[in-house]
Amino acid sequence: MKLSISGLGCKGLIFVVCFLFLCLCFSGNSYAVHPLISDDTGTTGTGKFSLEMNAEYANDNGDSETQLAATLSAGIRENIDLVASMPYLFTRINEGNETLKEDGLSDITVEVKWRFYEKEGFSFAIKPGIILPTGEEKKGLGDGKAAYSLHFLTTKELDPASLDLDLGYIKNRRELRDIWHYTLAAEYAVSKPLTLVANIGGETNPDRESSVHPLFLLGGMIYKVNEKFSIDSGLKTGLNKAEADYTVLAGIILDF
């Protein structure tokens, strides 16, 4: 389902206000992932926090979806993070002469990232998680049932570049296919504040009726304004009809 940001509505404005309030309340060493789809093995560090806030607008043949999301990472140990993500969706779907609009909280995700190996520029991590059914299924804002996930992450440092491999599995409800996720990302530090990023990958289409699985290509940048504040942006394009035609991504990261 897709949506237009112009139709925020009252609930949307309330969410934006809460979103900005989080900025003021939580502002750590962070390992920025956005705008990448792939995660890396980086953690925030013991007693440190990272708050990532991002917006994504996807357009698929005239239908659109806008997502606002806040992700808070807390360093439990130097190599272990607790991560919670809260997304809010606005969707807009054209059906003949009628336009259907919905907005609301989507499914919240809670994960634990554990980097269990690190040596000579190579590191490995696992990230189990649970997806809570907080979004309204009838409105297309959530799946209506809890799902479970497990990601295996690998990062290779090649100063000034790095590579990230993200292989994941999501246990879905019976009506939907289980999802296999596979993405590869590259990061290149052009200068101290500026890093260029690229990402390619895909995952299983949860629709059992479809034999086409979404594939994407993404390019973007991360700019570190100072030690505690970064901004990022990116453009993702679909490589087949199962993926949205294009997605525009932007975000900020606050470390504290």
C-alpha positions in Angstrom: 0.0 0.0 0.0 1.2 3.5 -0.8 0.6 7.0 0.4 1.0 10.7 0.0 2.6 12.9 2.7 0.2 15.7 1.8 -2.6 13.8 3.6 -1.1 13.7 7.1 -4.3 14.5 8.9 -4.7 15.1 12.6 -3.3 11.8 13.8 -0.3 12.3 11.5 0.4 15.8 12.9 0.2 14.3 16.4 2.7 11.7 15.5 5.1 14.3 14.0 4.9 16.3 17.2 5.7 13.2 19.2 8.5 12.4 16.8 10.1 15.8 17.3 9.6 15.4 21.1 11.7 12.2 20.9 14.5 14.3 19.3 14.6 16.6 22.3 14.4 13.8 24.8 16.9 11.4 23.3 19.8 12.9 21.7 25.6 8.4 21.7 28.1 6.9 19.4 26.0 5.6 16.6 26.6 3.4 13.6 24.3 4.9 11.0 22.5 2.3 8.8 19.9 4.5 7.1 19.5 5.1 4.2 20.9 1.5 3.7 18.5 -1.4 3.9 21.4 -3.7 5.0 22.4 -3.6 8.7 26.0 -3.8 9.8 27.7 -5.3 12.9 28.3 -1.9 14.6 26.9 -1.3 18.1 26.5 1.9 20.2 28.7 0.9 23.2 28.0 0.3 26.8 25.6 2.9 28.3 25.3 4.8 25.1 22.3 5.5 22.9 21.5 6.3 19.3 18.2 7.8 18.0 17.6 7.5 14.3 14.6 9.3 12.7 13.8 8.9 9.1 11.2 9.5 6.4 10.6 7.4 3.3 8.3 8.1 0.4 7.6 5.2 -2.0 5.8 5.5 -5.3 4.6 2.5 -7.2 2.6 3.1 -10.4 0.8 6.1 -8.9 0.1 4.5 -5.5 2.2 5.8 -2.7 3.3 5.2 0.9 5.0 7.5 3.3 6.7 6.1 6.4 8.0 8.1 9.4 10.0 6.0 11.8 11.9 6.4 15.0 14.5 3.8 16.0 16.2 3.8 19.4 19.4 1.7 20.0 20.6 1.2 23.6 24.1 -0.2 24.3 23.6 -3.0 26.9 27.3 -4.0 26.5 30.1 -2.9 24.2 29.0 -5.6 21.7 25.3 -5.9 22.4 22.5 -3.5 21.5 18.8 -3.5 22.3 16.9 -1.9 19.3 13.3 -0.7 19.1 11.7 0.8 16.0 8.3 2.5 15.8 7.0 3.3 12.3 4.0 5.4 11.3 2.5 4.9 7.8 0.4 7.1 5.4 -1.0 5.2 2.4 -2.7 6.3 -0.7 -4.1 3.9 -3.3 -6.0 4.7 -6.4 -8.8 2.4 -7.4 -10.5 3.6 -10.5 -12.1 7.0 -9.7 -11.7 6.5 -6.0 -8.6 7.2 -3.8 -8.2 5.3 -0.6 -6.2 6.9 2.2 -5.2 5.4 5.5 -2.7 6.4 8.2 -1.7 5.0 11.6 0.9 3.3 13.6 2.4 0.3 11.9 4.0 -2.8 13.5 6.7 -2.1 16.1 9.9 -4.1 16.0 12.2 -5.0 19.0 15.6 -6.6 18.3 18.8 -7.5 20.0 22.1 -7.2 18.1 25.1 -9.2 19.3 28.5 -8.9 17.7 30.1 -12.1 18.7 33.3 -12.0 16.6 35.7 -9.2 15.6 39.2 -9.6 14.3 41.4 -8.0 11.6 38.6 -5.9 10.1 36.1 -8.8 10.0 33.2 -8.9 12.3 30.1 -11.1 12.6 26.8 -10.5 14.5 23.3 -12.0 14.9 20.2 -10.0 15.4 17.0 -11.9 16.6 13.8 -9.9 16.8 10.1 -9.8 17.2 7.6 -7.8 15.1 4.6 -6.8 17.3 1.2 -6.5 15.6 0.5 -2.9 16.6 -0.7 -1.8 13.2 -4.3 -2.2 12.1 -4.5 -5.1 9.7 -7.9 -4.1 8.2 -6.4 -0.7 7.2 -3.3 -2.4 5.7 -1.0 -0.9 8.3 0.1 -4.1 9.9 0.2 -7.9 9.5 -2.2 -8.6 12.3 0.0 -11.2 14.0 3.4 -11.3 15.6 6.3 -12.4 13.5 9.8 -13.4 14.4 13.1 -12.7 12.7 16.8 -13.6 12.7 19.5 -11.8 10.8 23.1 -12.8 10.3 25.4 -9.8 9.7 28.9 -9.5 8.4 31.1 -6.4 8.1 34.5 -6.1 6.4 36.5 -3.0 7.0 38.6 -1.9 4.0 39.6 1.6 5.1 38.3 4.0 3.8 35.6 1.6 2.6 33.5 -1.2 4.2 31.2 -4.0 3.0 28.1 -5.2 4.8 26.3 -8.5 4.2 22.8 -9.0 5.7 21.1 -12.4 5.5 17.8 -12.6 7.3 14.8 -14.8 7.9 11.3 -13.7 9.0 8.8 -16.3 10.2 5.5 -15.1 8.9 1.9 -16.1 9.6 0.4 -19.1 7.7 -1.4 -17.0 5.1 1.9 -15.4 4.0 5.2 -16.8 2.9 8.1 -16.8 5.3 10.6 -14.2 4.1 14.3 -14.7 3.2 16.2 -11.4 3.1 19.5 -10.9 1.3 21.3 -7.6 0.8 24.9 -6.4 0.2 26.0 -2.8 1.0 29.1 -0.8 0.4 30.2 2.4 2.2 33.1 4.7 1.1 34.4 7.6 3.2 35.0 10.4 0.7 36.1 12.7 3.5 35.9 12.8 7.3 32.3 14.0 7.3 31.0 12.5 4.0 30.3 8.8 3.3 28.8 7.5 0.0 26.7 4.3 0.2 25.3 1.8 -2.2 23.0 -1.2 -1.6 21.6 -4.0 -3.6 19.4 -6.9 -2.6 15.9 -8.4 -2.3 13.7 -10.7 -0.3 10.9 -13.2 -0.7 7.5 -11.9 -1.7 5.1 -12.7 1.2 2.2 -13.0 -1.3 1.9 -16.7 -2.1 0.1 -15.9 -5.3 3.2 -14.1 -6.7 6.3 -15.8 -8.2 8.1 -12.4 -8.5 10.3 -11.4 -5.5 11.2 -7.7 -4.9 14.7 -6.6 -5.9 16.2 -3.2 -5.4 19.2 -0.9 -6.0 20.0 2.0 -3.7 22.4 4.9 -3.7 22.9 7.6 -1.1 25.1 9.5 1.4 25.7 10.0 5.1 27.0 13.4 6.3 28.4 13.6 9.8 27.8 17.2 10.9 29.6 16.6 14.3 30.3 13.8 16.7 26.6 13.6 17.8 24.6 14.5 14.8 24.4 13.0 11.2 22.1 13.4 8.3 21.5 11.0 5.4 19.6 10.7 2.2 19.1 8.1 -0.6 17.2 7.0 -3.6 16.0 3.4 -4.0 14.8 2.0 -7.3 12.9 -1.2 -8.0 14.6 -3.7 -10.3 11.4 -5.6 -11.0 7.6 -5.0 -10.8 7.4 -6.5 -7.2 9.4 -3.5 -5.8 8.2 0.1 -5.7 9.2 2.1 -8.7 11.2 4.5 -6.6 11.7 5.4 -2.9 13.1 8.6 -1.6 14.8 8.3 1.8 16.0 10.9 4.3 17.0 10.8 8.0 18.9 12.1 11.0 20.9 10.3 13.7 21.4 11.7 17.2 24.0 10.1 19.5 24.1 10.5 23.3 
